[in-house]
């Protein structure tokens, strides 16, 4: 039984090593995927910003046309004002000219605000595009590195798998089936020590009789709480006895 437990522990070590290799790559790939989503959001923001810039430029162009017309109308009103001979027509034309003057002042103010807003928007557009290009370049590099890392670990994983398959053939089918069932249901270790009467997988105290049976090492035992395979480690128990918890 002791030999079978040692084989299970050895198999578990290899399985966990394979997992660790894949997890590291998966975590890096998840980071790339998250950055890609951020890039897509930034791209949408850029599209929205570009449309806003186009609308602002169109509005500015319209205001400039309006200003040009108002200036022309103001000059024309002044020409008529200079040519009028009676006071009634003069007063009416004077009001008309004054109204055009107000329009010109108002439109010039709007143009100034639009030019300022456009300058700020252009600056923001440059910043956003620089950020987009930087993130896009970083993603390209990271994706290439992840693909290379994924390809690199395949040889390691295949070697570990071959080693695990060889060990699995030396383990009794019922023990191997139990181990694999637990591994399919729980992450991490499926085989843990229980020295000191406590399962190191779930940290629950074993029943005294169960711990006595475990120490005999004549059968495959499982924690009644977490169902992990448990074993008695004499060296670990001695260490615990010599250095009891404070």
C-alpha positions as CSV (number, residue, x, y, z in Angstrom):
1,X,0.0,0.0,0.0
2,X,2.8,2.4,0.9
3,X,4.3,1.8,-2.6
4,X,1.0,2.5,-4.2
5,X,0.6,5.8,-2.3
6,X,4.0,6.8,-3.3
7,X,3.1,6.2,-6.9
8,X,-0.1,8.2,-6.5
9,X,1.9,11.1,-4.9
10,X,4.5,10.9,-7.7
11,X,1.7,10.9,-10.4
12,X,0.0,13.9,-8.7
13,X,3.3,15.8,-8.7
14,X,3.5,15.4,-12.4
15,X,-0.1,16.2,-13.0
16,X,0.2,19.4,-11.0
17,X,3.3,20.4,-12.8
18,X,1.5,20.0,-16.1
19,X,-1.4,22.1,-14.8
20,X,1.0,24.8,-13.6
21,X,2.6,25.0,-17.1
22,X,-0.8,25.5,-18.8
23,X,-2.1,27.9,-16.1
24,X,0.8,30.2,-16.6
25,X,0.2,30.3,-20.4
26,X,-3.6,30.6,-19.9
27,X,-3.2,33.6,-17.5
28,X,-1.0,35.4,-20.0
29,X,-3.5,34.6,-22.8
30,X,-6.3,36.0,-20.6
31,X,-4.3,39.2,-20.1
32,X,-3.9,39.5,-23.9
33,X,-7.6,38.9,-24.4
34,X,-8.5,41.6,-21.8
35,X,-6.2,44.1,-23.4
36,X,-7.7,43.2,-26.8
37,X,-11.2,44.1,-25.4
38,X,-9.8,47.4,-24.1
39,X,-8.3,48.0,-27.5
40,X,-11.7,47.4,-29.1
41,X,-13.3,49.8,-26.7
42,X,-10.6,52.4,-27.4
43,X,-11.2,51.9,-31.1
44,X,-15.0,52.6,-30.6
45,X,-14.1,55.7,-28.6
46,X,-11.9,56.9,-31.4
47,X,-14.6,56.3,-34.0
48,X,-17.1,58.3,-31.8
49,X,-14.5,61.1,-31.3
50,X,-13.7,61.3,-35.0
51,X,-17.4,61.7,-35.8
52,X,-17.7,64.4,-33.2
53,X,-14.6,66.2,-34.7
54,X,-16.2,66.0,-38.2
55,X,-19.5,67.4,-36.8
56,X,-17.6,70.3,-35.1
57,X,-15.7,71.1,-38.3
58,X,-18.9,71.1,-40.2
59,X,-20.5,73.4,-37.7
60,X,-17.5,75.7,-37.8
61,X,-17.6,75.8,-41.5
62,X,-21.3,76.7,-41.4
63,X,-20.7,79.5,-38.9
64,X,-18.0,80.9,-41.1
65,X,-20.4,81.0,-44.0
66,X,-23.0,82.7,-41.7
67,X,-20.4,85.2,-40.6
68,X,-19.4,86.0,-44.2
69,X,-23.0,86.5,-45.2
70,X,-23.7,88.7,-42.1
71,X,-20.6,90.8,-42.9
72,X,-21.7,91.2,-46.5
73,X,-25.2,92.2,-45.4
74,X,-23.8,94.7,-42.9
75,X,-21.6,96.3,-45.6
76,X,-24.6,96.4,-47.9
77,X,-26.8,98.0,-45.2
78,X,-24.1,100.6,-44.6
79,X,-23.9,101.4,-48.3
80,X,-27.7,102.0,-48.4
81,X,-27.5,104.0,-45.2
82,X,-25.0,106.3,-46.7
83,X,-27.2,106.8,-49.8
84,X,-30.5,107.5,-47.9
85,X,-31.9,111.0,-47.9
86,X,-34.8,111.0,-45.5
87,X,-34.7,110.5,-41.8
88,X,-37.4,107.7,-41.7
89,X,-35.5,105.4,-44.1
90,X,-32.2,106.3,-42.4
91,X,-33.5,105.1,-39.0
92,X,-34.8,101.9,-40.4
93,X,-31.5,101.1,-42.2
94,X,-29.6,102.1,-39.1
95,X,-31.5,99.5,-37.1
96,X,-30.9,96.9,-39.8
97,X,-27.2,97.6,-39.8
98,X,-27.1,97.4,-36.0
99,X,-28.9,94.1,-36.1
100,X,-26.3,92.7,-38.6
101,X,-23.5,94.0,-36.4
102,X,-25.0,92.1,-33.4
103,X,-25.3,88.9,-35.6
104,X,-21.6,89.3,-36.6
105,X,-20.5,89.7,-32.9
106,X,-22.6,86.7,-31.9
107,X,-21.3,84.5,-34.7
108,X,-17.7,85.5,-34.1
109,X,-18.1,84.5,-30.4
110,X,-19.5,81.1,-31.5
111,X,-16.7,80.6,-34.0
112,X,-14.2,81.4,-31.2
113,X,-15.7,78.8,-28.9
114,X,-15.8,76.2,-31.7
115,X,-12.2,76.8,-32.6
116,X,-11.1,76.3,-29.0
117,X,-13.2,73.2,-28.7
118,X,-11.8,71.9,-32.0
119,X,-8.2,72.5,-30.9
120,X,-8.8,70.6,-27.6
121,X,-10.5,67.8,-29.5
122,X,-7.6,67.6,-31.9
123,X,-5.2,67.3,-29.0
124,X,-7.3,64.6,-27.4
125,X,-7.5,62.8,-30.8
126,X,-3.7,62.7,-31.0
127,X,-3.4,61.3,-27.4
128,X,-6.1,58.7,-28.1
129,X,-4.5,57.5,-31.3
130,X,-1.0,57.3,-29.7
131,X,-2.6,55.3,-26.8
132,X,-4.3,53.0,-29.4
133,X,-1.1,52.5,-31.4
134,X,0.9,51.8,-28.2
135,X,-1.6,49.2,-26.9
136,X,-2.0,47.6,-30.3
137,X,1.8,47.2,-30.5
138,X,2.0,45.8,-27.0
139,X,-0.8,43.3,-27.7
140,X,0.9,42.1,-30.9
141,X,4.2,41.5,-29.0
142,X,2.3,39.8,-26.0
143,X,0.3,37.6,-28.3
144,X,3.4,36.4,-30.1
145,X,5.1,35.7,-26.8
146,X,2.1,33.7,-25.6
147,X,1.9,31.7,-28.8
148,X,5.7,30.9,-28.5
149,X,5.2,30.0,-24.8
150,X,2.3,27.7,-25.6
151,X,4.3,26.0,-28.3
152,X,7.3,25.7,-25.9
153,X,5.4,24.0,-23.1
154,X,3.8,21.4,-25.4
155,X,7.1,19.5,-25.5
156,X,7.3,19.7,-21.7
157,X,3.7,18.7,-21.2
158,X,4.0,15.8,-23.6
159,X,7.1,14.6,-21.8
160,X,5.3,14.9,-18.4
161,X,2.3,13.1,-19.8
162,X,4.4,10.2,-21.0
163,X,6.0,10.0,-17.6
164,X,2.5,10.1,-15.9
165,X,1.1,7.4,-18.2
166,X,4.1,5.2,-17.3
167,X,3.5,5.7,-13.6
168,X,-0.3,5.2,-14.0
169,X,0.3,1.7,-15.3
170,X,1.9,0.7,-12.0
171,X,-1.0,1.8,-9.9
172,X,-4.0,-0.4,-9.2
173,X,-7.0,0.4,-11.4
174,X,-9.3,1.1,-8.5
175,X,-6.8,3.4,-6.8
176,X,-6.1,5.2,-10.1
177,X,-9.8,5.6,-10.7
178,X,-10.4,7.0,-7.3
179,X,-7.5,9.5,-7.8
180,X,-8.8,10.6,-11.1
181,X,-12.3,11.0,-9.9
182,X,-11.2,13.3,-7.1
183,X,-9.0,15.3,-9.5
184,X,-12.0,15.8,-11.7
185,X,-14.0,17.2,-8.9
186,X,-11.5,19.2,-7.0
187,X,-8.7,21.6,-8.0
188,X,-5.3,21.1,-6.6
189,X,-4.1,18.1,-4.7
190,X,-6.1,14.9,-4.5
191,X,-3.7,13.1,-2.3
192,X,-2.7,14.8,1.0
193,X,-1.1,13.9,4.3
194,X,-3.0,13.7,7.5
195,X,-0.3,13.6,10.1
196,X,-1.3,15.0,13.5
197,X,-4.8,13.7,12.9
198,X,-5.8,16.5,10.6
199,X,-6.4,16.4,6.9
200,X,-4.1,18.9,5.3
201,X,-6.5,19.3,2.3
202,X,-9.5,20.6,4.2
203,X,-7.9,21.1,7.7
204,X,-10.6,19.1,9.4
205,X,-9.8,16.8,12.3
206,X,-10.1,13.1,11.5
207,X,-12.0,10.8,13.8
208,X,-9.6,9.0,16.2
209,X,-10.4,5.5,14.9
210,X,-9.9,6.7,11.3
211,X,-6.5,8.1,12.1
212,X,-5.5,4.9,13.8
213,X,-6.5,2.9,10.7
214,X,-4.6,5.4,8.5
215,X,-1.4,4.9,10.5
216,X,-1.5,1.2,9.8
217,X,-1.1,2.0,6.0
218,X,-2.9,-1.2,5.0
219,X,-5.6,0.4,2.9
220,X,-6.4,3.4,0.8
221,X,-8.2,5.9,3.0
222,X,-10.1,9.1,2.2
223,X,-11.0,12.1,4.3
224,X,-14.6,11.8,5.5
225,X,-15.0,15.6,5.0
226,X,-13.4,16.5,1.6
227,X,-13.0,12.9,0.2
228,X,-9.4,13.4,-0.7
229,X,-7.1,10.4,-0.5
230,X,-5.1,10.7,2.8
231,X,-1.9,9.1,3.9
232,X,0.2,9.0,7.1
233,X,3.6,10.6,6.9
234,X,5.7,9.3,9.7
235,X,8.5,11.9,9.2
236,X,6.0,14.7,9.2
237,X,4.3,13.3,12.3
238,X,7.6,13.0,14.1
239,X,8.5,16.6,13.2
240,X,5.1,17.7,14.5
241,X,5.6,15.7,17.7
242,X,9.1,17.3,18.3
243,X,7.9,20.8,17.5
244,X,4.2,21.0,18.6
245,X,2.2,24.0,17.5
246,X,2.2,26.8,20.0
